[in-house]
Amino acid sequence: METLIQQIINGLVLGSMYALVALGYTMVYGIINLINFAHGEILMVGAMVSWTLVTALADSGLPGWLLMIIGLAAAIVVCAVLNYSVEKIAYRPLRNAPRLAPLITAMGMSLLLQVLAMIIWKPNPKPFPLLLPTTPFDLGGPVITVTQCLILGLTVAILAALMYLVNYTKLGRAMRATAENPRVAGLMGVKPDFIISTTFVIGAALAAVAGLMWAANYGTVQHTMGFMPGLKAFTAAVLGGIGNLAGAVVGGVLLGLIEAIGAGYLGDLTGGVLGSHYADIFAFVALILVLTLRPSGLLGERVADRA
């Protein structure tokens, strides 16, 4: 039981980070029906920018929590500008092209950002400084660290703010109108280009937060670190029902729990043949089952067919 509770805690933390990235996927898809496969690299850039600021200020005498805030602010700004530029340069000219063209472009942008990051920050993994106390809280056997508590609390706050933004603000109504039909929304005074760019910026900010949290939790950064979280977050978005904000959250948390619990028991289930490093098997088997039994995802799809 103790192991199960510990793995549930780990799964919730992991799923929270997946959910933040999955929201970026599902928001973009909900508005322009595009899978932005470069989104995982935005997470990577956020982590690398945070690492750069934090290490540069390591000898300044500033407390760890303040260094984390400074690194996060810089990461959000850089990622927002980067994702805005990617949308304007790479995706906007292809908005009316066949769907395969922007999909291939997104894959190309992913590889391009990886190569640029490798050139700027070099290919070797880098340790991320410990900014918060490392002594874990004992929950009667299972433990949880300060960083993990921060990840859970920050994720809940951000998701609540995003849900309020989308459902109860003027910008949110414009986003939902653009998702329903961009041309009609334009006739009603909404500026679809502005709304689409804003969506990319919001998604980039969420990915930047996830990137810093990922680096702080696992203690390392590298130019390839965004690929697997990006792929898992896309899986989470599809699992929950891509185009659905609540579905992205449910899919992310569920995927994190499946992966963590699977990693905890995979060795016992297979008689020691497979170790915890094969935990990805559970995540993608779950995706295959959901797509086979319910192709629209667990919570369906809210995006309407375009006229």
C-alpha contacts under 8 A as a table, 3 or more apart, distances in Angstrom:
res1	aa1	res2	aa2	distance
1	M	4	L	4.99
1	M	5	I	6.24
2	E	5	I	5.28
2	E	6	Q	6.23
2	E	141	G	6.17
2	E	142	P	6.06
3	T	6	Q	5.09
3	T	7	Q	6.14
3	T	142	P	7.28
3	T	264	G	7.42
4	L	7	Q	5.15
4	L	8	I	6.15
4	L	261	I	6.99
4	L	264	G	7.69
5	I	8	I	5.01
5	I	9	I	6.29
5	I	142	P	6.49
6	Q	9	I	5.17
6	Q	10	N	6.28
6	Q	142	P	4.93
6	Q	143	V	6.82
7	Q	10	N	4.91
7	Q	11	G	5.90
7	Q	257	L	7.59
7	Q	260	A	5.45
7	Q	261	I	5.40
7	Q	264	G	6.54
8	I	11	G	4.91
8	I	12	L	6.11
8	I	257	L	6.04
8	I	260	A	6.91
8	I	261	I	6.65
9	I	12	L	5.21
9	I	13	V	6.37
9	I	144	I	7.37
10	N	13	V	5.22
10	N	14	L	6.14
10	N	256	G	7.89
10	N	257	L	7.63
10	N	260	A	6.24
11	G	14	L	5.05
11	G	15	G	5.75
11	G	253	V	7.21
11	G	255	L	7.95
11	G	256	G	4.45
11	G	257	L	4.03
11	G	258	I	7.25
11	G	259	E	6.89
11	G	260	A	4.83
11	G	261	I	7.09
12	L	15	G	5.00
12	L	16	S	5.97
12	L	152	L	7.58
12	L	253	V	5.91
12	L	256	G	6.16
12	L	257	L	6.15
13	V	16	S	5.19
13	V	17	M	6.68
13	V	148	Q	6.21
13	V	151	I	6.55
13	V	152	L	6.07
13	V	256	G	7.52
14	L	17	M	5.39
14	L	18	Y	6.39
14	L	253	V	7.49
14	L	256	G	5.10
14	L	257	L	7.77
14	L	260	A	7.98
15	G	18	Y	4.91
15	G	19	A	5.99
15	G	252	G	4.73
15	G	253	V	3.87
15	G	254	L	6.69
15	G	255	L	6.19
15	G	256	G	3.88
15	G	257	L	6.67
16	S	19	A	5.02
16	S	20	L	6.44
16	S	151	I	7.27
16	S	152	L	6.53
16	S	155	T	6.15
16	S	249	V	7.68
16	S	252	G	6.47
16	S	253	V	5.87
16	S	256	G	7.66
17	M	20	L	5.28
17	M	21	V	6.65
17	M	151	I	7.62
17	M	155	T	7.56
17	M	210	A	5.39
17	M	213	M	7.46
17	M	214	W	7.22
17	M	252	G	7.64
18	Y	21	V	5.37
18	Y	22	A	5.94
18	Y	210	A	7.86
18	Y	229	P	6.82
18	Y	232	K	6.87
18	Y	233	A	4.88
18	Y	236	A	7.09
18	Y	252	G	4.92
18	Y	253	V	7.26
18	Y	256	G	7.32
19	A	22	A	4.88
19	A	23	L	6.09
19	A	233	A	6.68
19	A	236	A	7.31
19	A	237	A	7.99
19	A	248	A	5.92
19	A	249	V	4.83
19	A	250	V	7.67
19	A	251	G	7.22
19	A	252	G	4.32
19	A	253	V	6.57
20	L	23	L	5.44
20	L	24	G	7.08
20	L	155	T	7.15
20	L	159	L	7.81
20	L	206	L	5.59
20	L	207	A	6.40
20	L	209	V	7.92
20	L	210	A	6.23
20	L	249	V	7.64
21	V	24	G	5.36
21	V	25	Y	6.80
21	V	39	H	7.64
21	V	40	G	7.57
21	V	43	L	7.75
21	V	203	G	7.45
21	V	206	L	6.39
21	V	207	A	5.19
21	V	210	A	6.76
21	V	230	G	7.04
21	V	233	A	5.71
22	A	25	Y	5.06
22	A	26	T	6.16
22	A	233	A	4.58
22	A	234	F	5.83
22	A	236	A	6.31
22	A	237	A	5.21
22	A	248	A	5.53
22	A	249	V	7.43
22	A	252	G	6.88
23	L	26	T	5.12
23	L	27	M	5.91
23	L	203	G	6.84
23	L	206	L	7.81
23	L	237	A	7.31
23	L	245	L	6.26
23	L	248	A	5.67
23	L	249	V	7.25
24	G	27	M	5.33
24	G	28	V	6.30
24	G	39	H	7.46
24	G	199	T	8.00
24	G	200	F	7.40
24	G	202	I	7.44
24	G	203	G	4.04
24	G	204	A	7.01
24	G	206	L	6.98
24	G	207	A	7.22
25	Y	28	V	5.53
25	Y	29	Y	6.15
25	Y	35	I	6.46
25	Y	36	N	6.42
25	Y	39	H	7.24
25	Y	203	G	7.51
25	Y	233	A	7.82
25	Y	234	F	6.55
25	Y	237	A	6.95
25	Y	242	I	7.87
26	T	29	Y	5.03
26	T	30	G	5.80
26	T	237	A	6.16
26	T	242	I	5.21
26	T	243	G	4.66
26	T	244	N	6.47
26	T	245	L	6.69
26	T	248	A	6.76
27	M	30	G	5.09
27	M	31	I	6.44
27	M	199	T	6.70
27	M	203	G	7.36
27	M	243	G	6.27
27	M	244	N	7.82
27	M	245	L	7.21
28	V	31	I	5.41
28	V	32	I	6.12
28	V	33	N	6.92
28	V	34	L	6.33
28	V	35	I	7.20
28	V	36	N	7.36
28	V	196	I	7.58
28	V	199	T	6.48
28	V	200	F	6.70
28	V	203	G	7.87
29	Y	32	I	5.47
29	Y	33	N	4.13
29	Y	34	L	4.72
29	Y	35	I	5.81
29	Y	36	N	7.91
29	Y	242	I	7.21
29	Y	243	G	5.89
30	G	33	N	5.82
30	G	179	A	5.79
30	G	242	I	7.40
30	G	243	G	4.28
30	G	244	N	7.41
30	G	302	R	7.97
30	G	303	V	5.76
31	I	175	M	7.28
31	I	176	R	7.74
31	I	178	T	6.22
31	I	179	A	4.03
31	I	180	E	7.63
31	I	196	I	7.06
31	I	303	V	7.97
32	I	95	R	7.96
32	I	179	A	6.91
32	I	196	I	7.67
34	L	99	R	7.88
34	L	102	P	7.31
34	L	103	L	7.17
35	I	103	L	6.71
35	I	106	A	7.56
36	N	39	H	5.69
36	N	103	L	7.51
36	N	106	A	5.58
37	F	40	G	6.85
37	F	103	L	7.73
37	F	106	A	5.20
37	F	107	M	5.66
37	F	109	M	7.91
37	F	110	S	6.32
37	F	230	G	7.52
38	A	41	E	5.36
38	A	42	I	6.73
38	A	106	A	5.69
38	A	107	M	6.47
38	A	109	M	5.75
38	A	110	S	4.12
38	A	111	L	7.92
38	A	113	L	7.74
39	H	42	I	5.07
39	H	43	L	6.78
39	H	110	S	7.60
39	H	204	A	7.63
39	H	207	A	7.49
39	H	230	G	6.38
40	G	43	L	5.18
40	G	44	M	6.54
40	G	110	S	7.76
40	G	207	A	7.67
40	G	226	G	4.50
40	G	227	F	5.56
40	G	228	M	7.66
40	G	229	P	6.35
40	G	230	G	3.85
40	G	231	L	7.25
41	E	44	M	4.76
41	E	45	V	6.13
41	E	110	S	6.14
41	E	113	L	6.43
41	E	114	Q	6.72
41	E	224	T	7.94
41	E	225	M	7.92
41	E	226	G	4.89
41	E	227	F	6.69
41	E	230	G	7.44
42	I	45	V	5.07
42	I	46	G	6.19
42	I	79	C	6.09
42	I	82	L	7.90
42	I	83	N	7.32
42	I	204	A	6.45
42	I	207	A	6.22
42	I	208	A	6.85
42	I	226	G	7.42
43	L	46	G	5.13
43	L	47	A	6.34
43	L	204	A	7.73
43	L	207	A	4.70
43	L	208	A	5.28
43	L	209	V	7.86
43	L	210	A	6.45
43	L	211	G	4.53
43	L	226	G	5.79
43	L	230	G	7.88
44	M	47	A	5.15
44	M	48	M	6.16
44	M	208	A	7.96
44	M	211	G	5.98
44	M	221	V	7.84
44	M	222	Q	7.53
44	M	223	H	6.52
44	M	224	T	7.38
44	M	225	M	5.92
44	M	226	G	4.70
45	V	48	M	5.03
45	V	49	V	5.98
45	V	75	A	7.49
45	V	79	C	6.79
45	V	117	A	7.32
45	V	208	A	7.53
45	V	211	G	7.66
45	V	223	H	7.93
46	G	49	V	5.27
46	G	50	S	6.12
46	G	72	L	7.81
46	G	75	A	4.58
46	G	76	I	6.85
46	G	78	V	7.38
46	G	79	C	6.08
46	G	207	A	7.18
46	G	208	A	4.39
46	G	209	V	7.35
46	G	211	G	5.33
46	G	212	L	6.45
47	A	50	S	5.14
47	A	51	W	6.12
47	A	75	A	7.16
47	A	208	A	6.84
47	A	211	G	4.53
47	A	212	L	4.81
47	A	214	W	7.63
47	A	215	A	6.11
47	A	221	V	6.68
48	M	51	W	4.99
48	M	52	T	6.16
48	M	121	W	7.71
48	M	221	V	6.54
48	M	222	Q	7.42
48	M	223	H	7.79
49	V	52	T	5.05
49	V	53	L	6.38
49	V	71	G	7.07
49	V	74	A	6.95
49	V	75	A	5.45
49	V	78	V	7.73
50	S	53	L	5.31
50	S	54	V	5.99
50	S	68	M	7.71
50	S	70	I	7.96
50	S	71	G	4.20
50	S	72	L	6.07
50	S	74	A	6.82
50	S	75	A	5.67
50	S	212	L	6.45
51	W	54	V	5.12
51	W	55	T	5.93
51	W	71	G	7.16
51	W	128	F	6.31
51	W	129	P	7.90
51	W	221	V	7.67
52	T	55	T	5.47
52	T	56	A	6.05
52	T	71	G	8.00
53	L	56	A	5.11
53	L	57	L	6.18
53	L	67	L	7.94
53	L	70	I	7.47
53	L	71	G	5.55
53	L	74	A	7.80
54	V	57	L	5.28
54	V	58	A	5.86
54	V	67	L	5.85
54	V	68	M	7.10
54	V	70	I	7.81
54	V	71	G	5.99
54	V	129	P	7.49
55	T	58	A	4.91
55	T	129	P	7.25
56	A	59	D	7.57
57	L	60	S	5.17
57	L	61	G	7.95
57	L	62	L	7.68
57	L	67	L	7.38
58	A	61	G	7.04
58	A	62	L	7.62
59	D	62	L	7.90
62	L	66	L	6.53
62	L	67	L	6.56
63	P	66	L	5.46
63	P	67	L	6.43
63	P	131	L	7.82
64	G	67	L	5.05
64	G	68	M	6.20
64	G	130	L	7.72
64	G	131	L	4.19
64	G	132	L	5.84
65	W	68	M	5.06
65	W	69	I	6.36
65	W	131	L	6.30
65	W	132	L	6.48
66	L	69	I	5.05
66	L	70	I	6.21
67	L	70	I	5.10
67	L	71	G	6.06
67	L	131	L	7.37
68	M	71	G	5.07
68	M	72	L	5.97
68	M	131	L	6.87
69	I	72	L	5.03
69	I	73	A	6.07
70	I	73	A	5.20
70	I	74	A	6.26
71	G	74	A	5.25
71	G	75	A	6.07
71	G	212	L	7.97
72	L	75	A	5.02
72	L	76	I	6.12
72	L	208	A	7.19
72	L	209	V	6.59
72	L	212	L	6.68
73	A	76	I	5.26
73	A	77	V	6.36
74	A	77	V	5.25
74	A	78	V	6.18
75	A	78	V	5.24
75	A	79	C	5.89
75	A	205	A	7.96
75	A	208	A	5.67
75	A	209	V	7.80
76	I	79	C	5.23
76	I	80	A	5.89
76	I	204	A	7.09
76	I	205	A	4.90
76	I	208	A	5.36
76	I	209	V	7.21
77	V	80	A	5.22
77	V	81	V	6.23
77	V	205	A	7.66
78	V	81	V	5.27
78	V	82	L	6.04
79	C	82	L	4.95
79	C	83	N	5.96
79	C	201	V	7.79
79	C	204	A	5.41
79	C	205	A	6.52
79	C	207	A	7.95
79	C	208	A	6.35
80	A	83	N	5.30
80	A	84	Y	6.00
80	A	200	F	7.52
80	A	201	V	4.68
80	A	202	I	7.30
80	A	204	A	5.16
80	A	205	A	6.00
81	V	84	Y	5.13
81	V	85	S	6.13
81	V	201	V	7.34
82	L	85	S	5.13
82	L	86	V	6.16
83	N	86	V	4.95
83	N	87	E	6.15
83	N	200	F	6.03
83	N	201	V	6.23
83	N	204	A	6.09
84	Y	87	E	5.25
84	Y	88	K	6.22
84	Y	197	S	5.94
84	Y	198	T	7.93
84	Y	200	F	6.13
84	Y	201	V	5.93
85	S	88	K	5.11
85	S	89	I	5.87
85	S	90	A	7.97
86	V	89	I	5.34
86	V	90	A	5.38
86	V	91	Y	6.86
86	V	109	M	7.88
87	E	90	A	5.65
87	E	91	Y	4.84
87	E	92	R	5.89
87	E	197	S	6.87
87	E	200	F	7.19
88	K	91	Y	6.13
88	K	92	R	5.18
88	K	93	P	7.59
88	K	197	S	7.69
89	I	92	R	6.46
89	I	93	P	7.10
90	A	93	P	6.67
90	A	94	L	7.38
90	A	102	P	7.93
90	A	105	T	6.88
90	A	106	A	7.94
90	A	109	M	7.96
91	Y	94	L	5.34
91	Y	95	R	6.29
91	Y	102	P	6.20
91	Y	105	T	7.54
91	Y	106	A	7.93
92	R	95	R	5.18
93	P	96	N	7.74
94	L	97	A	4.94
94	L	101	A	7.03
94	L	102	P	6.06
95	R	102	P	7.57
97	A	101	A	6.49
97	A	102	P	7.51
98	P	101	A	5.82
98	P	102	P	7.71
99	R	102	P	5.95
99	R	103	L	6.46
100	L	103	L	5.10
100	L	104	I	6.19
101	A	104	I	5.35
101	A	105	T	6.20
102	P	105	T	4.78
102	P	106	A	6.00
103	L	106	A	5.13
103	L	107	M	6.51
104	I	107	M	5.14
104	I	108	G	6.22
105	T	108	G	4.92
105	T	109	M	6.12
106	A	109	M	5.05
106	A	110	S	6.25
107	M	110	S	5.07
107	M	111	L	6.50
108	G	111	L	5.25
108	G	112	L	6.08
109	M	112	L	4.89
109	M	113	L	6.02
110	S	113	L	5.37
110	S	114	Q	6.33
111	L	114	Q	5.09
111	L	115	V	6.25
112	L	115	V	5.20
112	L	116	L	6.15
113	L	116	L	5.07
113	L	117	A	6.00
114	Q	117	A	5.14
114	Q	118	M	6.14
114	Q	223	H	5.86
114	Q	224	T	6.43
115	V	118	M	4.98
115	V	119	I	6.25
115	V	223	H	7.89
116	L	119	I	5.09
116	L	120	I	6.15
117	A	120	I	5.07
117	A	121	W	5.72
117	A	122	K	7.29
117	A	223	H	5.58
118	M	121	W	5.43
118	M	122	K	4.67
118	M	123	P	5.03
118	M	223	H	5.54
119	I	122	K	5.40
119	I	123	P	7.57
121	W	223	H	7.48
122	K	223	H	7.79
123	P	222	Q	6.76
123	P	223	H	6.33
124	N	222	Q	6.69
125	P	220	T	6.57
125	P	221	V	5.76
125	P	222	Q	4.77
125	P	223	H	7.90
126	K	220	T	5.49
126	K	221	V	5.31
126	K	222	Q	6.42
127	P	219	G	5.74
127	P	220	T	4.41
127	P	221	V	6.49
128	F	215	A	6.33
128	F	216	A	6.53
128	F	219	G	4.73
128	F	220	T	4.89
128	F	221	V	6.54
129	P	216	A	7.61
129	P	219	G	6.95
130	L	133	P	7.64
130	L	134	T	7.66
130	L	216	A	7.06
130	L	219	G	7.39
131	L	216	A	7.71
132	L	146	V	6.78
132	L	147	T	6.67
133	P	146	V	6.50
134	T	145	T	6.54
134	T	146	V	6.91
135	T	145	T	6.70
135	T	146	V	7.70
136	P	143	V	5.90
136	P	144	I	5.37
136	P	145	T	4.27
136	P	146	V	6.63
137	F	143	V	5.45
137	F	144	I	5.34
137	F	145	T	6.04
137	F	146	V	7.65
138	D	141	G	6.27
138	D	142	P	6.28
138	D	143	V	4.71
138	D	144	I	6.94
139	L	142	P	5.25
139	L	143	V	5.51
139	L	144	I	7.57
140	G	143	V	7.75
144	I	148	Q	6.33
144	I	149	C	7.00
145	T	148	Q	5.18
145	T	149	C	6.33
146	V	149	C	5.06
146	V	150	L	6.17
147	T	150	L	5.01
147	T	151	I	6.20
147	T	213	M	7.81
147	T	216	A	7.03
147	T	217	N	6.32
148	Q	151	I	4.97
148	Q	152	L	6.27
148	Q	217	N	6.95
149	C	152	L	5.23
149	C	153	G	6.09
150	L	153	G	5.16
150	L	154	L	5.76
151	I	154	L	5.29
151	I	155	T	5.92
151	I	213	M	6.38
152	L	155	T	5.24
152	L	156	V	6.25
153	G	156	V	5.29
153	G	157	A	6.27
154	L	157	A	5.15
154	L	158	I	6.05
155	T	158	I	5.16
155	T	159	L	5.99
156	V	159	L	5.26
156	V	160	A	6.11
157	A	160	A	5.22
157	A	161	A	6.21
158	I	161	A	5.09
158	I	162	L	6.10
159	L	162	L	5.03
159	L	163	M	6.10
160	A	163	M	5.20
160	A	164	Y	6.22
161	A	164	Y	5.12
161	A	165	L	6.10
162	L	165	L	4.92
162	L	166	V	6.17
163	M	166	V	5.28
163	M	167	N	6.00
163	M	245	L	7.73
164	Y	167	N	5.30
164	Y	168	Y	5.41
164	Y	169	T	7.15
165	L	168	Y	5.76
165	L	169	T	5.32
165	L	171	L	7.17
165	L	172	G	5.48
166	V	169	T	6.39
166	V	171	L	7.10
166	V	172	G	3.74
166	V	173	R	6.68
166	V	175	M	7.22
166	V	176	R	7.52
167	N	172	G	5.72
167	N	173	R	6.82
168	Y	172	G	6.53
168	Y	173	R	7.36
169	T	172	G	5.05
169	T	173	R	6.33
170	K	173	R	5.13
170	K	174	A	6.27
171	L	174	A	5.03
171	L	175	M	6.17
171	L	195	I	7.89
172	G	175	M	4.96
172	G	176	R	6.20
173	R	176	R	5.09
173	R	177	A	6.05
174	A	177	A	5.01
174	A	178	T	6.06
174	A	185	A	7.58
174	A	190	V	6.26
174	A	195	I	7.11
175	M	178	T	5.13
175	M	179	A	6.16
175	M	195	I	6.11
175	M	196	I	7.88
175	M	199	T	7.95
176	R	179	A	5.02
176	R	180	E	6.19
177	A	180	E	5.05
177	A	181	N	6.28
177	A	182	P	7.03
177	A	185	A	5.66
178	T	181	N	5.27
178	T	182	P	4.34
178	T	183	R	7.80
178	T	185	A	5.58
178	T	186	G	7.91
178	T	190	V	7.70
178	T	192	P	6.13
178	T	195	I	7.46
179	A	182	P	6.48
179	A	303	V	6.76
179	A	304	A	7.65
180	E	303	V	6.72
180	E	304	A	5.71
180	E	305	D	7.66
180	E	306	R	7.01
181	N	184	V	5.56
181	N	185	A	6.12
181	N	306	R	6.04
181	N	307	A	7.14
182	P	185	A	5.01
182	P	186	G	6.08
182	P	192	P	6.01
183	R	186	G	5.09
183	R	187	L	6.50
184	V	187	L	5.08
184	V	188	M	6.46
185	A	188	M	5.08
185	A	189	G	6.64
185	A	190	V	5.32
185	A	191	K	7.58
185	A	192	P	7.26
186	G	189	G	5.34
186	G	190	V	4.75
186	G	191	K	5.66
186	G	192	P	6.27
187	L	190	V	7.15
190	V	195	I	7.97
191	K	194	F	5.45
191	K	195	I	6.31
192	P	195	I	5.02
192	P	196	I	6.01
193	D	196	I	5.19
193	D	197	S	6.15
194	F	197	S	5.17
194	F	198	T	6.04
195	I	198	T	5.01
195	I	199	T	6.16
196	I	199	T	5.08
196	I	200	F	6.41
197	S	200	F	5.13
197	S	201	V	6.27
198	T	201	V	4.98
198	T	202	I	6.16
199	T	202	I	5.15
199	T	203	G	6.11
200	F	203	G	5.09
200	F	204	A	6.09
201	V	204	A	5.04
201	V	205	A	6.29
202	I	205	A	5.13
202	I	206	L	6.40
203	G	206	L	5.17
203	G	207	A	6.23
204	A	207	A	4.99
204	A	208	A	6.08
205	A	208	A	5.03
205	A	209	V	6.36
206	L	209	V	5.21
206	L	210	A	6.27
207	A	210	A	4.95
207	A	211	G	5.98
208	A	211	G	4.96
208	A	212	L	6.35
209	V	212	L	5.37
209	V	213	M	6.20
210	A	213	M	5.05
210	A	214	W	5.90
211	G	214	W	5.07
211	G	215	A	6.18
212	L	215	A	5.11
212	L	216	A	6.04
213	M	216	A	5.08
213	M	217	N	5.95
214	W	217	N	5.20
214	W	218	Y	6.06
214	W	219	G	7.94
215	A	218	Y	5.40
215	A	219	G	5.26
215	A	220	T	5.53
215	A	221	V	5.94
216	A	219	G	5.24
216	A	220	T	7.61
221	V	225	M	6.58
222	Q	225	M	5.29
223	H	226	G	7.38
224	T	227	F	5.98
225	M	228	M	6.84
225	M	229	P	7.46
226	G	229	P	5.55
226	G	230	G	5.76
227	F	230	G	5.20
227	F	231	L	6.14
228	M	231	L	5.01
228	M	232	K	6.04
229	P	232	K	5.01
229	P	233	A	5.91
230	G	233	A	5.08
230	G	234	F	6.15
231	L	234	F	5.14
231	L	235	T	6.21
232	K	235	T	4.88
232	K	236	A	6.12
233	A	236	A	4.84
233	A	237	A	6.17
233	A	252	G	6.60
234	F	237	A	5.04
234	F	238	V	6.26
235	T	238	V	5.18
235	T	239	L	5.91
235	T	251	G	7.93
235	T	284	F	7.74
235	T	287	L	6.83
236	A	239	L	4.87
236	A	240	G	6.13
236	A	248	A	6.19
236	A	250	V	7.95
236	A	251	G	4.37
236	A	252	G	4.74
236	A	254	L	7.89
236	A	255	L	6.19
237	A	240	G	5.37
237	A	241	G	5.96
237	A	242	I	4.95
237	A	243	G	7.87
237	A	247	G	6.72
237	A	248	A	4.56
237	A	249	V	7.91
237	A	251	G	5.93
237	A	252	G	7.05
238	V	241	G	5.00
238	V	242	I	4.83
238	V	248	A	7.69
238	V	251	G	7.52
238	V	287	L	7.83
238	V	296	S	7.68
238	V	297	G	5.92
239	L	242	I	7.50
239	L	247	G	7.63
239	L	248	A	7.77
239	L	251	G	5.24
239	L	287	L	5.95
239	L	290	V	6.62
239	L	291	L	7.56
239	L	297	G	5.00
239	L	298	L	6.22
240	G	244	N	7.53
240	G	246	A	7.69
240	G	247	G	3.94
240	G	248	A	5.32
240	G	249	V	7.44
240	G	250	V	5.85
240	G	251	G	4.22
240	G	252	G	7.73
240	G	297	G	5.00
240	G	298	L	4.84
240	G	299	L	5.64
240	G	300	G	7.41
241	G	244	N	5.77
241	G	247	G	5.21
241	G	248	A	6.84
241	G	251	G	7.82
241	G	296	S	5.63
241	G	297	G	3.95
241	G	298	L	5.80
241	G	299	L	5.34
241	G	300	G	4.96
241	G	301	E	5.35
242	I	245	L	7.93
242	I	247	G	6.96
242	I	248	A	6.83
242	I	296	S	7.64
242	I	297	G	7.15
242	I	300	G	7.81
242	I	301	E	6.20
243	G	247	G	7.91
243	G	301	E	5.78
243	G	302	R	6.03
243	G	303	V	5.83
244	N	247	G	5.01
244	N	248	A	6.31
244	N	299	L	7.47
244	N	300	G	7.53
244	N	301	E	5.92
244	N	302	R	5.77
244	N	303	V	7.65
245	L	248	A	5.16
245	L	249	V	6.61
246	A	249	V	5.20
246	A	250	V	6.18
246	A	299	L	7.90
247	G	250	V	5.04
247	G	251	G	5.78
247	G	297	G	7.92
247	G	298	L	7.11
247	G	299	L	5.58
247	G	300	G	7.83
248	A	251	G	5.09
248	A	252	G	5.98
249	V	252	G	5.16
249	V	253	V	6.20
250	V	253	V	5.35
250	V	254	L	5.91
251	G	254	L	5.13
251	G	255	L	5.88
251	G	298	L	7.96
252	G	255	L	5.18
252	G	256	G	6.15
253	V	256	G	5.11
253	V	257	L	6.21
254	L	257	L	5.14
254	L	258	I	6.12
255	L	258	I	5.10
255	L	259	E	6.06
255	L	283	A	6.01
256	G	259	E	5.19
256	G	260	A	6.03
257	L	260	A	5.18
257	L	261	I	5.88
258	I	261	I	5.42
258	I	262	G	5.77
258	I	282	F	6.47
258	I	283	A	6.32
259	E	262	G	5.09
259	E	263	A	6.03
259	E	279	A	5.59
259	E	280	D	6.52
259	E	282	F	6.08
259	E	283	A	5.78
260	A	263	A	5.08
260	A	264	G	6.30
260	A	279	A	7.46
261	I	264	G	5.06
261	I	265	Y	6.38
262	G	265	Y	5.34
262	G	266	L	5.31
262	G	276	S	7.61
262	G	279	A	5.82
262	G	282	F	6.35
263	A	266	L	5.31
263	A	267	G	7.72
263	A	275	G	7.36
263	A	276	S	4.34
263	A	277	H	7.22
263	A	278	Y	7.35
263	A	279	A	4.93
264	G	267	G	7.53
264	G	276	S	6.68
265	Y	268	D	5.40
265	Y	269	L	6.13
265	Y	276	S	7.93
266	L	269	L	5.12
266	L	270	T	6.21
266	L	272	G	7.92
266	L	274	L	6.47
266	L	275	G	6.19
266	L	276	S	6.17
266	L	278	Y	7.87
266	L	279	A	7.19
267	G	270	T	5.41
267	G	271	G	5.95
267	G	272	G	4.51
267	G	273	V	6.60
267	G	274	L	5.43
267	G	275	G	5.00
267	G	276	S	6.72
268	D	271	G	5.15
268	D	272	G	6.01
269	L	272	G	7.65
270	T	273	V	5.47
270	T	274	L	6.08
271	G	274	L	7.71
272	G	275	G	6.57
274	L	277	H	7.81
274	L	278	Y	6.31
275	G	278	Y	5.81
275	G	279	A	7.70
276	S	279	A	5.39
277	H	280	D	7.55
278	Y	281	I	5.93
279	A	282	F	5.83
279	A	283	A	7.26
280	D	283	A	5.22
280	D	284	F	6.41
281	I	284	F	5.55
281	I	285	V	5.99
282	F	285	V	5.15
282	F	286	A	6.06
283	A	286	A	5.27
283	A	287	L	6.41
284	F	287	L	4.84
284	F	288	I	6.17
285	V	288	I	5.10
285	V	289	L	6.22
286	A	289	L	5.16
286	A	290	V	6.19
287	L	290	V	5.19
287	L	291	L	6.08
288	I	291	L	5.22
288	I	292	T	6.00
289	L	292	T	5.08
289	L	293	L	6.07
290	V	293	L	5.21
290	V	294	R	5.30
290	V	295	P	6.58
290	V	297	G	6.45
290	V	298	L	7.24
291	L	294	R	5.18
291	L	295	P	4.12
291	L	296	S	7.12
291	L	297	G	6.63
292	T	295	P	6.01
294	R	297	G	5.64
294	R	298	L	6.84
296	S	299	L	7.56
296	S	300	G	4.86
296	S	301	E	5.96
297	G	300	G	5.11
297	G	301	E	7.27
